[in-house]
Amino acid sequence: MEIIESIEDIRLQDPPEEEFTSADLTWIKYGTSEHHDDVALIPYDRVDSFIIGECSIAECPTRFHIEKGRKRTRGSLTSYNSDEYLEYRLYWCSFGPENYGEGGEILPSRRYRINTRNRAARPQSMRGCTCHFIVKRLYARPSAALLIYNDRRQHVNKSGFVCHGPLDRDAIGPGAKTVPYICDEIQQQTMALIYLGIPEENILQNHIESVQRYCGSNSKVSMSASEYVRKMGLIIRRSTHELDLDDQVSIRLWVEKNKKSTFIYQDASDTDSFILGVQTEWQLQQMIRFGHHSLMAADSTFGIKKLKYPLCTLLVFDSRHHALPVAWVITRSFAKQDVSKWMKALVDRARSIDSAWKINGFMIDDAAAEVDPIREIFRCPVLFSLWRVRRSWLRNIVKRCHNIEVQREMFKRLGQIAYSIWGGVDSVDVMEEFIQDFVDQTSFMQYFKACWVPKIEMWFATMRSLPLASQEACGAIEGYHLKLKLILYDDSHLGSLQRVDWLVHKLNTELHPSFWFDRYADETDSFQTVKADYIASSSWHRASQIPENAVIFDDKDCLFAKVIRQKDPSQTHIVWNPGSDFSLCDCSWSLQGNLCKHVIKVNMVCSNSGQDHRPSMSFQSFRSIILSLWQKPMDDSVALDQSLAWSNQMLDQIQRSVELDNSNGVSNIVKKLPLKWTSKRGRTSIGHPSSMLGLPSHLKKSSRSVAIKKNRKKKRLTMLS
């Protein structure tokens, strides 16, 4: 836009409306190329109409107070420029410039008078609004007023966020900060319902019921709750992921706005890689609750081909052994120093709440993942999950090979390659034999040679060196991965996949509320439909609902097993290669590459039948580790003692876990524990051990009375302070 250097070149504007705003004026750049402002020239007698219009904007209603003011008398200047003022007033939004909100700064005392009649109603409502403009009554033209707007963004704070009005997410309604009953639980519940698209009438009814549990039935409370839900819905509907057209600036603004939900942020530069770690307070609570003395898993490298930066999700297993996301890390760097950086930040955050927080194991699903930072920072064993390998192989077999019988045989042979790690044969020889036998399947072989042959030895080495996770854990991680994929890869948002602010927005507004609502419905025993869907979302749980008599094996060679459908007993599903981690079912869910309930149920029956079925890969991995400890040389006595102690401790923990999982309650296990007799402690007074045991009876009474008087005196002093 052209910069005008003279007031005489600016035309006078007089909008016909009785009250008008800055949007009704044409703003011009005035000044020099080094410093210029947005200005407009209006009649001086229309200044009040402009101020009233600016106060009445629907998106940000406010008042303006005079922050500074100066005057001159006519004839006081012998020489002057065209922009000299006769009257000068700086109008500032009454929600600023101070910020009395959370994290705000209070300006030092002013040396000048402030017009307090137009201030905001309460001091705590001042939220650092930067909206202000200058009105100059021109010395050369007293009938004209020059309006100067340094920044015409409507009512934002220094970080660039809307800080008051209906679009302000931190101050919903004039009394939001003083309403005690809208606690975090109610707010989370209401936001989750709005994000999930529940009708507003149902949300309002549920919100009022929650509020009345704290405040009782009250018409004023119900009216305030109704207003709260309406404004919350308005804010969420108008929210957008694009805080700025530049994605890098937009995500920087989001981090500034959501410091409580960000545990690490490193902007991209010539020397540093982009790292963003997102974890809400609810996720932090769940990580401490379900991760302590339990397992944590990583769904890594999600969206490496589609998203601007790959997404890594850290998961814990909740009370129903479902994978629950407790942190998201967005970065392209998998270097050891960067992984150590965000892992340390995550652990430090958890231990700032619970200093004793510790996990028992960390599952990875990528053979190229850095293991050293996990062992150094989490100080726990590392396990390997095969769900990504199994899913990738099965999906590409079904996609690239159209003969069902060939599909079954190829998947079985790929399983033999994986099982050969513990079979005493060379895995490379088994793989080469597989490639020769299926050389006619050109489409799959091109994929296999390009994607897996160059790195297959790395995957085999990882599978040999690390314990393997069970099918239940693999199914839980896969279930989360599928839900994440369903939400993020929506066709209507494919144009935004290269923006980080869009990814963060989707995680916080769709994925997070979904998991929060599932846990809430389960723990409060409300929303029975949601609870039932949440419980049934695990393939392992669905498999446990199938009775064992519904599984029928082939009597000859156990080449396949039939699973009778529960809804229609006349139909069955066939599971080929039963008892193996690489079993294949003919149901639609399995043919999409997923671990289905029929495969899990058949493998459950195989492991409990006592027949000659191949044990699972996780059990073979466990047995291999135990045997390697047992085969320590006898002359290495210290190492043997340490291995024996570690093995006994691990076996004891496994037995207790299995017993707890199979029992109906903790009380049944507690009854079996041996009794521990302890000596009876002496009675104490004021928190100190009693020293009156050897005193005569008359001295004991006097000592007790003195102690009681001292105790009463301390209580009185405590009440006064």
Secondary structure, 3 states (H helix, E strand, C coil): CCEECCHHHCCECCCCCCCCCHHHCCCEEEECCCCEEEEEEEEHHHHHHHHHHHHCCCCCCCCEEEEEEEECCCCCCCCCCCCCEEEEEEEEECCCCCECCCCCCCCCCCCCCCCHHHCCCCHHHCECCCCEEEEEEECCCCCEEEEEECCCCCCECCCCCECCCCCCCCCCCCCHHHCCCCCHHHHHHHHHHHHCCCCHHHHHHHHHHHHHHHHCCCHHHHHHHHHHHHHHHHHHHHCCCCCCCCHHHHHHHHHHHCHHHEEEEECCCCCCCCEEEECCHHHHHHHHHHHCCCEEEEEEEECCCCCCCCEEEEEEECCCCCEEEEEEEEECCCCHHHHHHHHHHHHHHHHHHCCCCCCCEEEECCCCCCCHHHHHHHCCCEEECCHHHHHHHHHHHHHHCCCHHHHHHHHHHHHHHHHHHHCCCCHHHHHHHHHHHCCCCHHHHHHHHHHCHHHHHHHHHHHHHCCECCHHHHHHHHHHHHHHHHHHCCHHHHHHCCCHHHHHHHHHHHHHHHHHHHHHHHHHCCCHHHHHHHHCCCHHHHHHCCCHHHEEECCCCCCEEEEECCCCCCCEEEEECCCCCCCEECCHHHHCCCCCHHHHHHHHHHHHHCCCCCCCHHHHHHHHHHHHHHCCCCCCHHHHHHHHHHHHHHHHHHHHHHHHHHCCCHHHHHHHCCCCCCCCCCCEECCEECCCCCCCHHHHHHHHHHHHHHHHHHHHHHHHC
